[in-house]
Amino acid sequence: MSNRFLKIHPADNVYVALTDLKAGETLTVDGGKPLTLVDDVPAKHKFTEAPLQPDDEVLMYGTLVGKAVQPIRQGGVIGTHNLKHKAAPYAGRTKAYSWAPPDVSAFKDKTFMGYHRADGQVGTANYWLIVPLVFCENRNVEVITEAFTTELGFGKPEAYKDYVHELVQAYRNGGTTKLETVPFHPAGAAADNRLFKNIDGVKFLTHQGGCGGTRQDSQTLCKLLAGYIHHPNVAGATVLSLGCQNAEITTLQERLKELDPKGSKPVFILDQQQSGTEQELLTQAIRQTFAALVEANKIERKPAPLSKLVVGLKCGGSDGFSGISANPAIGHTSDLLVTLGGSTILSEFPELCGVEQELINRCEEDAAGELFIKLMRTYSNAAEAVGSGFDMNPSPGNIKDGLITDAIKSAGAAKKGGTAPVADVLQYAEYIKKPGLNLLCTPGNDVESTTGTTGSGAQIILFTTGLGTPTGNPVSQVVKLSTNTKLAERMPDIIDFNTGSIISGEKTIDKVGEEILDFIIEVASGRVTAKSVALGQDDFIPWKRGVSL
């Protein structure tokens, strides 16, 4: 790989700048041909191999990603001013797919240390959930969680609270003139004061659903919450219900029974309208939960095969390097896990626009491909019906950093799924059923997507980012991977793993993908804490199935 520019696929008619390039530079491209740049090309952006006329197609990753809307000179930079979104059409299966699994000899005997559940799942963490069935119970859930957090030793140093205290004292002593001189003291590492050493935390899932809205939204919420309670990282749950909401207790119980017919996990459901006073509700919930934590603490980590891992594949704050470094790297990690008998989940359907045909051809069963087509077209039509569309998916930050069209963004985003066959296609809030690569219908929205991916059973989510984002989840461990070294150096507090060595040419995609799998094993075993977990980034936003890109 050149350390200055790159043609991703032999069929492409644009190059990617790996560093800032200046107008007037003459580059040596394919076969030693000279190409003179007519524009400045910032790193991560693309320039043309040959002149383009209006309606000429642009190819990246070997696929259609846009069309010219005005003449573009050879060596000219592409941007929103001269390129528009255009994606390849798709239909049913067009050809057979064959796959050569990667060599996994280095991993076949490796294990991770996990929490074995009665239903056969294995957790990479051990949490207790406090769950409201309706937004009316959010405050009560927060009261319970706050009561447990400090007393059970899950509290973290409050550096910002201490900083406000110092500002208050400075204000009292001298008004506002001294505020700028008040130093901030970062918190040190928190001491492990947990009462229950095998419990990683008590987590709450506050939300704005459960009543009002549509009945379908409440049914989906119950299905999603059931997935969280059934999740291998969860020891059990305390559920608070008001009593009159659309998200009924019986609906949640039915969804839980579908996932775990034997009811192998403790779940306490309390109804405020039946309990009477708030005091009675809260004391009963706290008492039952504390007793259950005593039992859950008896579970200890034991070795488990890598086939027990379910890993989500997500990107957010993407840049022009995402599809070159971090995304294909975790794609190789996905292929390794699939070969080992594990499972991966690729979400974000608006960011699969233009690569649908490839994914359809990769489906092991025709029914899965047909469901994928139905979900993609229904989603796309819903967006267009309100005056939007998948073409509006790229954010201003994406565009600024080289992702000019949704098809460019999607072609790179799809690399997260590696090359393995597609084992299954899942509806939102549907729990994973088959090992292998699974496609899950979610928005591209970071938190709605990670919320859904966790609800489908992912214990760990590999989250690639080129710009930086602090997203996390209450139950799954969200591991952030930077696409470039500059980001890793600028935001070390949120980045767990740097794939910038691929851009510099120091390491191959396969090598980095293997290193990521080793890192996953450390996180899954509790020997490494993901930055999102350490920072308490417990984001939870259910998708109401409205138009969200």
Helices and strands as residue ranges (DSSP letters): E 5-6, E 14-17, E 26-28, G 30-32, E 34-36, E 46-48, E 57-60, E 63-68, E 83-84, E 111-116, E 122-123, E 127-132, G 135-137, H 138-151, H 159-174, G 175-181, E 201-204, H 215-230, E 234-241, H 249-259, E 267-271, H 272-275, H 278-296, E 302-305, G 306-308, E 310-315, H 326-339, E 343-346, G 349-352, H 356-362, H 366-385, G 390-392, H 396-400, H 406-413, G 414-417, E 422-426, E 436-440, H 446-455, E 460-465, E 477-482, H 485-490, E 497-498, H 500-503, H 509-524, H 531-534
